[in-house]
Amino acid sequence: QLSCLLKMVTLHGILKDLDSYPTDLLLFLSPSDYAATGSCSQFFINIGKANVDVLPREAPRRQQLLLEALACLKVPGTEINEENAEILGRLVCDLGGEYIRSSGGSLLKHLSQCGSFLPDQEEAIRDVISSGNTTFGPPAAWSAFTLSELSGLIPVLDHSILQQVPK
């Protein structure tokens, strides 16, 4: 339905104002369509607010969006800083384990919004949390507030991490 709507909306050319589109519709547009209208980062800020689950995780379009976002943000290597994590929004859910490990705790809060994880992502999340080198500190120092901030990650945590969390 969104693909069909996109064809209808763009029949007379691409609108220049990104806010004119529903965010989910932007998943089917290319950032190159907006190269002349301004920054690609604004395009990906809007994409980050969209429901990326409209596209299956393994969909080429969804994978391409992540690659284009990383290129647009000029991410060196696999480390994502807090500012870029904000821009990526829900696209952080598609980052591989190597990005999660390299970025340390800067992705945890964003990852807690993801509905599911691949095994390498789960392992990377556990590694980062177990290190204690995050803004949340080691699990032994967590509070109820910390748990609410990371609530989406609780199913990923294993027994060795959970037993450290104060009752």
C-alpha positions in Angstrom: 0.0 0.0 0.0 2.8 2.4 0.8 4.6 1.7 -2.5 1.3 2.4 -4.3 0.8 5.6 -2.3 4.3 6.7 -3.1 3.7 6.3 -6.9 0.6 8.5 -6.5 2.2 11.2 -4.4 5.3 11.4 -6.7 3.3 11.3 -9.9 4.1 15.0 -10.5 7.6 14.9 -9.0 9.1 14.6 -5.6 7.8 17.0 -3.0 10.7 19.1 -1.5 9.3 19.2 2.0 10.0 16.0 3.8 7.3 16.8 6.4 4.7 16.6 3.7 5.1 12.8 3.7 4.0 10.3 6.3 7.2 9.0 7.9 6.5 5.4 6.9 6.3 6.5 3.2 9.8 7.8 3.4 11.1 4.3 3.7 10.4 3.9 0.0 12.1 7.1 -1.1 15.8 7.4 -1.8 17.9 10.0 -0.1 19.4 10.8 -3.5 16.0 12.3 -4.4 16.7 14.9 -1.7 20.4 15.6 -2.6 19.4 19.0 -4.1 17.0 19.9 -1.3 19.4 19.9 1.6 21.0 17.5 4.0 20.7 13.8 3.8 20.8 13.8 7.6 17.4 15.5 7.7 16.1 12.7 5.5 17.4 10.1 7.9 16.1 11.9 11.0 12.7 11.5 9.4 13.4 7.9 8.4 14.5 7.2 12.0 11.0 8.1 13.2 9.3 5.7 10.8 8.2 2.2 11.6 11.0 0.3 9.9 9.2 -2.9 10.6 7.0 -2.1 7.6 9.9 -3.6 5.7 11.0 -7.1 6.8 14.4 -7.1 8.5 16.1 -9.0 5.6 14.5 -6.8 2.9 17.1 -5.3 0.6 15.4 -1.9 0.8 15.8 -1.9 4.6 19.4 -3.0 4.4 20.1 -0.3 1.8 18.6 2.4 3.9 21.0 1.5 6.8 24.0 1.6 4.4 23.0 4.9 2.9 22.4 6.3 6.4 25.9 5.3 7.6 27.4 6.8 4.4 25.4 10.0 4.8 26.5 10.4 8.4 30.1 9.6 7.5 30.4 7.0 10.2 34.0 5.9 10.4 34.4 2.2 11.0 31.8 0.7 13.3 31.5 3.2 16.1 28.2 5.1 16.4 28.2 8.1 18.6 25.1 9.4 20.5 24.3 12.1 18.0 24.3 9.6 15.1 22.3 7.1 17.1 19.6 9.8 17.5 19.6 10.4 13.8 19.4 6.7 12.9 16.5 6.3 15.3 14.9 2.9 14.7 17.5 2.0 12.1 19.9 1.2 15.0 17.8 -2.1 15.3 19.6 -3.3 12.2 23.1 -2.6 13.3 25.2 -5.7 13.6 27.0 -6.9 16.7 30.3 -5.3 15.7 28.6 -1.8 15.8 27.0 -2.5 19.1 30.3 -3.6 20.7 32.3 -0.7 19.1 29.7 1.9 20.2 29.6 0.7 23.8 26.7 2.1 25.8 25.7 4.8 23.3 23.3 2.5 21.5 21.7 0.7 24.5 18.8 3.2 25.1 18.1 3.2 21.3 18.3 -0.6 21.1 15.8 -1.0 23.9 13.1 0.2 21.4 13.7 -2.7 19.1 11.2 -5.5 19.0 13.6 -8.3 18.4 17.3 -9.1 17.9 19.5 -11.4 15.9 21.8 -13.7 18.0 24.9 -11.7 17.3 23.1 -8.5 18.4 22.0 -10.2 21.6 25.5 -11.4 22.4 27.0 -8.0 21.7 24.4 -6.3 24.0 25.3 -8.7 26.8 29.0 -8.0 26.3 28.5 -4.3 26.5 26.3 -4.5 29.5 28.6 -7.0 31.3 31.6 -4.6 30.7 29.9 -2.0 33.0 31.5 0.7 30.8 28.2 2.4 30.0 26.4 5.5 31.3 24.2 3.0 33.2 27.2 1.6 35.0 27.6 -2.1 36.0 24.4 -4.1 36.6 25.2 -4.2 40.3 24.6 -0.4 40.4 21.3 -0.3 38.5 18.1 1.1 39.9 14.5 0.7 39.0 14.9 3.7 36.7 17.8 2.0 34.9 15.6 -1.1 34.4 12.8 1.0 33.0 15.3 2.8 30.6 16.5 -0.6 29.4 13.2 -2.4 29.6 13.3 -3.6 26.0 16.7 -5.2 26.6 15.7 -7.3 29.6 14.7 -10.4 27.6 18.2 -10.4 26.1 19.9 -10.4 29.5 21.1 -13.7 30.8 21.2 -15.1 34.3 24.7 -13.9 35.0 23.7 -10.3 34.4 20.3 -10.4 36.1 21.7 -11.9 39.3 23.9 -8.8 39.7 21.0 -6.4 39.6 20.0 -5.3 43.1 16.6 -6.6 44.3 
